[in-house]
Amino acid sequence: MSMVNKIRKEGVHSKVVFEAPLPDPFSTILKKHNDDVMNVFRSYVHTVCDYAARRGDSAKQNQLPLSKVAIHSEHTVTSPSSEHGDLMADMKTSSNKSTTLSPFVMTSGHKDEDLHMFDADISQAIRQGVHIEHSKIPALIPAEELKDRRGKPLYINAYAYDFYKHGSKKLVGRENRLQSGEVYDKLNDFRLVIASISVALEELGPSRDNVVRAFAQLRNEYYVKFASQFQGVKNVY
């Protein structure tokens, strides 16, 4: 197939590849929202962990989670003149006391006040026996700040934005190596999310509000593009 015929059949290549960073005003608003949410959530975690500590589950804290090997923190100091007596006594009195962080996290010198350093996944840093589902926290990390456990940047695929630009399911499938059924599922999921947000905003805000109107327009335009590529689609909103 010639390049001209290929373009006529599938449209021009318009792949963004990675989602672009948010504009500065939106990024500032999102950062403030995240800070407020995480401050509230950290207070909740401190309260729950403090209750767990007072309840008396300290015996579990010095046990490795997989091997179940206990690391004993209590040492018998026979007398001040013993070979290691003074050192062990000094270490015990100067050690950090924690009710929130795991003792194994504290071996790096962290204190309960450093909980904010583990915002990326608080559940990995707190004491055993307290279960936190990080995915339930209503905070959204900006795309440009996403990182994996090794600190390397993570990138968000821009297929939803690409489809909004060119409206071609073939391009989305080809450039993301997706089967037609996968293209439908992913684009339909995004369409329904936009529609749900739009309906919620219409319930909460005045009809003349610019944000309400913007999401209503986005919902309708995305539906038109989606329906043009997939037969039998009904606008349920």
ROFI-860335 format. One record per residue (C-alpha): y, z, x. Coordinates in steps of 0.2 Angstrom, whole numbers, plus 5000, padded with zeros to 4 digits. Layout:
BEGIN
YZX;...
This chain:
BEGIN
500050005000;501749955007;503050095010;504150014996;502750014983;502350194989;504150254986;504250164969;502550244964;502850424970;504750444974;505550484990;505050625001;506150774997;505150925004;506151075009;504651155016;505351335017;506451415004;508251435011;509151605012;510151664997;511951634997;512951785005;513551854988;511851864980;511051924996;512352074996;511952114978;510052104981;510252224997;511152354987;509952344973;508452364985;509352514994;509652604978;507852574972;507052634989;508152784990;507452844973;505752794977;505752884994;506353044985;504853024973;503653004988;504353164996;504153264980;502353204977;501853234995;502753404995;501753454980;500153394988;500453495003;500753654993;499253624983;498253644999;497553475005;498053495023;496153505028;496053315025;497553265035;496753285052;495253175048;495252995052;495052895036;493652775041;492552875054;492953045045;493053115063;494153275062;495553295075;495753485076;497553535078;497253725079;496853785097;496353965102;497554045114;496654185123;498054265132;499854215139;499154215156;497754095153;497753925162;498353825146;498953965135;500853945138;500753765136;499753755120;500853895113;502453795117;501753635110;501153715094;502853795091;503853645095;502753515085;503553425070;503053495053;502753365040;502253365022;502553175019;502053075034;500253065040;499953175056;499353015065;501052925061;501953075068;501053055085;502352925088;503753055086;504153015068;504753145056;504853155037;506653105038;506052935046;505152875030;506452745028;505752655043;504152625034;504952535018;503852385021;502352475016;502552665013;500752685008;500152665026;501252805033;501152945021;499853085020;498053055015;497653094997;499253024990;499052844983;500552734981;500552554975;501852474985;501852314974;502452424960;504152454968;505452354959;506252284975;506352114982;506452075000;507551925004;506551775011;507451785027;506851965030;505051945026;503851985041;502052015043;501252175051;501652105068;503452075065;503351885064;504351795051;503551745035;504151595025;504151565006;503551385001;504851294991;503651194980;504551264964;506251214970;505551044976;504851004959;506551054951;507350924962;506250774960;505150814945;503550734953;501950824952;501150694964;502450744977;502050924975;500250904976;500250784991;501550885001;500651054998;498850984998;498551044981;497350984967;498150924951;497451084942;498251194955;499951104954;499951134935;499451314936;500751354950;502251264942;501751324924;501751504931;503451484938;504051394922;503451544911;504351674923;505951584922;505751574903;505351764902;506851804912;507951694901;507351774885;507551944891;509351914897;509751834879;509052004872;510152104883;511752014886;513051914876;512651734873;514251684881;513851774897;513751654912;512151724919;511251704902;511851534899;511351484917;509551544915;509451464897;509951294905;508751314920;507351354907;507651204897;507851084912;506251154920;505351134904;505950944902;505350904919;503750994917;503350914900;503650744907;502250764920;500950854910;500450804893;500250924878;501451054885;502351154871;503951254874;503351424868;505151504870;
